[in-house]
Amino acid sequence: MNWFNKFEDKWNGLSSAILMILGNLIYAFSINLLITPMHLYNGGFLGISQIVRHLIAVNTGFTTIYGLDFTGIIYFLINIPLFLYAYSSAGFKFATKTLISIGISSICLTLAPVPKIPYIDDYLTACVVAGVIGGIGTGMILRGGSSTGGPDIIAVCMAKKNPNVSVGMLNNIVNFVVYGCCLLLFNVKIAVYSFIYSSIKAMFIDRMHTQNIKTEVLIITKKDGIEKFLTEELNRGVTSWKGRGAYTGDEVNIVLTLVSKYEIEHLKGIVHDVDSNAFLMMSDGESIVGNFKRHIGIGE
């Protein structure tokens, strides 16, 4: 079983990397090909980067560096302080994955072409198409266990101390600032259509992202201590009882918990560290009644 676990770990790492790269490419092209030519703005820190780019262009006349759009460069620079915060609060592994994801995102945004004439010149159509494509791309990034940067990083780090931190609320605050700036700098039309685009994108992110799909996990192990690690590291309720193997007659611990899809890999890692021979059985919880909290999480 050890060789299988090693193969599974390598495959999970490879699939996460593929999702992260493809997701960032799709997201960057949706921004540069459809949103930027229409002078619309993203939410979050990317929206702030777009506004900074606009202000630089207005005051200096520069819109590109060596023919490359520099929104991605601004986006990377804005996220550097957040990377340092992630390193100090959430640890080296999460900070490294975040830095790699932001780096790939910044490179894709810089290299993806920005046409002078929009491919879609109708605002509503551009919002819908870009929202769908961008939402799918961002969902792929999150499925790969990475972060798109900005408020997500802050929320994950704060959740280490307070699991009830709302990433939605943090995003709403940043978006309020971005669209408030759009209203002041441009006009109502730009602000409204930018908001419509972000809303459509958010809807498709929820469709793609498995964060809130609930999974019932049954663990059978001969080792003690798994319950403690699950409650401390995942902050989930755990029920356990004693059982006995019908064939061997050996006493075993049976552990039952309910987690979100995005927590599965973390849970498997915890169980493997305690007992590499533990038996796990997982099934989606279609309907859950009771106190199941929707934690945030972009990978560990």
C-alpha positions in Angstrom: 0.0 0.0 0.0 2.9 2.4 0.5 3.7 2.5 -3.2 0.1 3.2 -3.9 0.0 6.1 -1.4 3.2 7.5 -2.9 1.7 7.3 -6.4 -1.5 8.9 -5.2 0.4 11.7 -3.6 2.4 12.4 -6.8 -0.7 12.2 -8.9 -2.6 14.6 -6.6 0.4 17.0 -6.8 0.5 16.8 -10.6 -3.2 17.3 -11.1 -3.2 20.3 -8.7 -0.4 21.9 -10.7 -2.2 21.3 -14.0 -5.4 22.8 -12.6 -3.5 25.8 -11.2 -1.7 26.5 -14.5 -4.7 25.9 -16.8 -7.0 27.9 -14.5 -4.7 30.9 -14.4 -4.4 30.8 -18.2 -8.1 30.7 -18.7 -8.7 33.4 -16.1 -6.0 35.7 -17.6 -7.4 35.4 -21.1 -10.9 36.1 -20.0 -9.7 39.3 -18.4 -7.3 40.6 -21.1 -9.4 39.5 -24.1 -12.9 40.5 -22.9 -12.8 42.7 -19.8 -9.8 45.1 -20.3 -10.7 46.1 -23.9 -14.2 47.1 -22.6 -12.6 49.2 -19.8 -14.4 47.0 -17.2 -12.9 46.1 -13.9 -12.5 43.0 -11.8 -13.2 42.8 -8.1 -10.6 42.2 -5.5 -6.9 43.0 -5.7 -6.8 42.5 -9.4 -9.4 45.3 -9.7 -7.2 47.5 -7.7 -4.3 46.6 -10.0 -6.4 47.5 -13.0 -7.3 50.9 -11.5 -3.6 51.6 -10.7 -2.7 50.7 -14.3 -5.4 53.1 -15.6 -4.0 55.9 -13.4 -0.5 55.3 -14.6 -1.6 55.3 -18.2 -3.6 58.6 -17.7 -0.7 60.4 -16.0 2.3 59.0 -18.0 0.8 57.7 -21.3 2.3 54.2 -20.7 -0.1 51.3 -21.1 2.5 48.6 -21.8 6.1 47.7 -21.1 7.9 46.2 -24.2 4.4 45.6 -25.7 3.3 43.7 -22.5 0.4 44.8 -20.3 1.7 45.5 -16.8 -1.4 44.8 -14.8 0.0 41.5 -13.9 3.2 43.1 -12.6 1.2 45.5 -10.4 -0.9 42.6 -9.2 2.2 40.7 -8.1 3.7 43.6 -6.3 0.5 44.3 -4.4 0.4 40.6 -3.2 4.0 40.6 -1.9 3.0 41.9 1.5 0.3 39.3 1.7 2.7 36.6 0.9 4.9 37.7 3.8 1.7 37.7 6.0 0.8 34.2 4.8 4.4 33.0 5.6 4.2 34.3 9.2 0.6 33.2 9.8 -0.2 30.1 7.8 3.2 28.5 7.4 5.8 27.9 4.6 3.7 25.3 2.6 0.7 27.5 2.1 2.8 30.6 1.5 4.9 28.8 -1.1 1.8 27.5 -3.0 0.3 31.0 -2.8 3.4 32.6 -4.2 3.6 30.1 -7.0 0.0 30.6 -7.9 0.2 34.4 -7.8 3.4 34.3 -9.9 1.7 32.1 -12.5 -1.3 34.4 -12.5 0.8 37.5 -12.9 2.8 36.0 -15.8 -0.4 34.9 -17.5 -1.9 38.4 -17.1 1.2 40.0 -18.4 1.6 37.7 -21.5 -2.0 37.4 -22.5 -2.7 39.9 -25.3 -5.0 42.8 -24.9 -6.7 43.6 -28.3 -7.1 47.3 -29.2 -10.6 46.5 -30.6 -12.8 44.4 -28.3 -13.8 41.0 -29.6 -17.2 41.5 -28.0 -18.4 45.1 -28.1 -21.6 44.7 -26.2 -21.2 45.3 -22.5 -23.7 42.8 -21.2 -22.6 40.0 -23.6 -18.9 40.6 -22.6 -19.8 40.5 -18.9 -21.7 37.2 -19.3 -19.0 35.5 -21.4 -16.1 36.7 -19.4 -17.9 35.9 -16.1 -18.5 32.3 -17.2 -15.0 31.7 -18.5 -13.3 33.6 -15.6 -15.4 31.7 -13.1 -14.5 28.4 -14.6 -10.8 29.4 -14.6 -10.9 30.6 -11.0 -12.8 27.5 -9.9 -10.0 25.3 -11.5 -7.4 27.2 -9.5 -9.3 26.7 -6.2 -9.9 23.0 -7.1 -6.1 22.7 -7.5 -5.7 23.8 -3.9 -4.3 27.2 -4.7 -5.4 30.8 -4.1 -6.1 33.6 -6.5 -4.5 36.0 -4.0 -5.9 39.1 -2.4 -8.6 38.8 0.3 -8.4 34.9 0.0 -5.0 35.0 1.5 -6.0 37.3 4.3 -9.1 35.2 5.1 -7.2 31.9 5.2 -4.5 33.3 7.5 -7.1 34.9 9.8 -9.1 31.6 9.9 -6.1 29.9 11.5 -7.0 31.9 14.6 -10.7 32.2 14.0 -12.4 29.5 11.8 -15.5 31.6 11.5 -13.8 34.3 9.5 -15.9 35.1 6.3 -14.0 35.3 3.1 -17.2 36.6 1.5 -17.3 39.6 3.8 -13.6 40.4 3.1 -14.2 40.2 -0.6 -17.3 42.4 -0.3 -15.2 45.1 1.5 -12.5 45.1 -1.2 -15.1 45.0 -4.0 -16.9 47.9 -2.4 -13.7 50.0 -2.5 -13.0 48.9 -6.2 -16.4 49.7 -7.5 -16.6 52.9 -5.5 -13.4 54.0 -7.2 -14.9 53.0 -10.6 -17.9 55.2 -9.8 -15.7 58.2 -8.9 -13.1 57.8 -11.7 -15.4 56.7 -14.5 -19.2 56.5 -14.6 -22.2 54.6 -13.3 -22.2 52.4 -16.5 -18.6 51.1 -15.9 -19.3 50.5 -12.2 -22.6 48.6 -12.8 -21.3 46.4 -15.6 -18.1 45.6 -13.7 -20.3 44.6 -10.8 -22.5 42.4 -13.1 -19.4 40.7 -14.5 -18.0 39.9 -11.0 -21.4 38.6 -9.8 -21.6 36.2 -12.8 -18.0 35.1 -12.2 -18.7 34.5 -8.5 -21.7 32.3 -9.4 -19.7 30.1 -11.6 -16.8 29.9 -9.1 -19.4 28.4 -6.7 -20.4 25.9 -9.3 -16.8 24.8 -9.9 -15.5 25.0 -6.4 -16.1 22.0 -4.2 -15.5 23.9 -0.9 -19.1 23.5 0.4 -19.8 20.0 -0.9 -20.1 17.9 2.3 -18.5 14.5 2.6 -19.1 11.9 5.3 -16.0 10.1 6.3 -15.8 6.8 8.2 -12.4 5.8 9.5 -11.5 2.4 10.9 -8.1 2.2 12.7 -6.3 0.2 15.3 -4.4 3.4 16.4 -5.5 6.0 19.0 -5.4 9.7 18.5 -6.9 10.4 15.2 -9.9 12.1 16.8 -7.7 14.6 18.5 -5.9 15.6 15.3 -9.1 15.9 13.4 -10.7 18.2 15.9 -7.6 20.3 16.4 -6.5 20.7 12.7 -9.8 20.6 10.9 -12.0 22.1 13.7 -14.7 19.5 12.9 -16.9 17.5 15.2 -15.9 13.8 15.5 -17.8 10.8 16.9 -15.9 7.6 17.7 -16.7 4.2 19.2 -15.1 0.8 19.6 -15.7 -2.0 17.2 -14.4 -5.5 16.4 -13.2 -7.0 13.2 -15.5 -9.9 12.2 -12.7 -12.0 10.7 -9.8 -11.2 13.0 -11.7 -10.4 16.2 -9.3 -7.5 16.7 -10.6 -4.4 18.5 -10.7 -1.2 16.3 -11.6 2.4 16.6 -14.4 3.6 14.4 -14.3 7.4 13.7 -17.1 9.3 12.0 -16.8 12.9 10.8 -18.2 15.3 8.2 -16.0 17.6 6.2 -16.0 19.7 3.1 -14.6 18.4 -0.2 -11.6 20.7 0.0 -10.6 19.3 3.4 -10.4 15.7 2.1 -6.7 15.7 1.2 -5.8 17.3 4.5 -7.9 14.7 6.4 -6.2 11.8 4.4 -2.8 13.3 5.3 -3.7 13.4 9.0 -5.0 9.8 9.0 -2.0 8.6 7.1 0.4 10.2 9.6 -1.3 8.4 12.5 -2.0 5.1 10.8 -1.0 4.4 7.2 -3.1 1.2 7.3 -6.3 2.8 8.3 -9.4 2.1 6.3 -11.3 5.1 5.0 -14.8 5.2 3.5 -16.2 8.4 2.0 -19.6 9.4 0.7 -21.2 12.7 -0.2 -23.7 14.0 2.3 -26.6 15.1 0.1 -28.6 16.6 2.9 -27.2 17.6 6.3 -29.3 18.9 9.1 -27.6 20.5 12.1 -24.5 22.6 12.9 -22.2 22.1 9.9 -20.1 25.2 9.4 -18.8 26.2 6.0 -15.2 26.9 6.6 -13.0 28.8 4.1 -10.0 27.1 2.7 -7.7 27.3 -0.3 -5.5 24.4 0.4 -2.9 23.7 3.1 
